Amino acid sequence: MALAMFGFTANDAIIKILTGAINTGQIMFVRGIFATLLIGFLAWQQGALKNPSLALNPLVAGRALCELGATLFFLFALANMPLSNVSAVLQSLPLAVTMGAALFFGERVGWRRWLAITVGFAGVMVIVRPGMEGFNTYSLAVLACVCFAASRDLLTRLVPADVPSLLISTVTTICVTIAGGVLMVPFGGWTPLSATDTGMLFAASALLMVGYQFIVVAMREGEIAFVAPFRYTALLWAVLFGLVIFGESLETPIVVGSTLIIGSGLYSLYRERKVGRAKPISESTGESMSPDGL
């Protein structure tokens, strides 16, 4: 799980490096081509493409649209905010999914988990600091990303079990790639890519696959109650990359807010296990939590 989070966060770091020279639409398009080829091959190899008509399910399309919205807001925030800030806020996704399941699906959430959700989102407010100098459009963008990603994960739970996960991933990645191609023109048009830029985009796609494969192994082979909390190592990787690559400083609000978010997330997971949920919310969030077309 820790290696999976490394793969996903390293992908984010590469994309952040490239956002200064290449517009968001082109990044989505080029990386999407590589990701589609890699994921499509994996889906074909595992037989997930045997019945492509399953992809016509409206829930699959709805999930893809939510993923697209999350991707756009994520890339916008990532280009303009410290990597550690974005990653810290995204750690609240399991709490957002828990809240959404209670509000829209009528799932029972006791007062302890409601308290954990409240504490977790208080941690988010500490990081984005509404009403203060640190709060801006980019802070709103990362919050919008969490909303779209939570909607994606809630819709995923409604998709029939006979629709393979890799088929859903393939369709989603194709949709994000097409959207990137369409948005590339209004976002500034095509920028010629150097061999280094192309290699970095391919590496980002490969890291997505590394993360995806490792997380599948972790969730299938490991004890979920033990493995799931290691998702939060994504924040440690983000802090490390932020310090080493981007020269970001680790400010007190990030430390305090992250502690509240992770603590409440771990407690929520503990309560879900204690009450004997068959499928804890923490297992039904996206692979990397951040939107990457997977």
Order of alpha helices (4+ residues) and beta strands (2+ residues): alpha-alpha-alpha-alpha-alpha-alpha-alpha-alpha-alpha-alpha-alpha-alpha
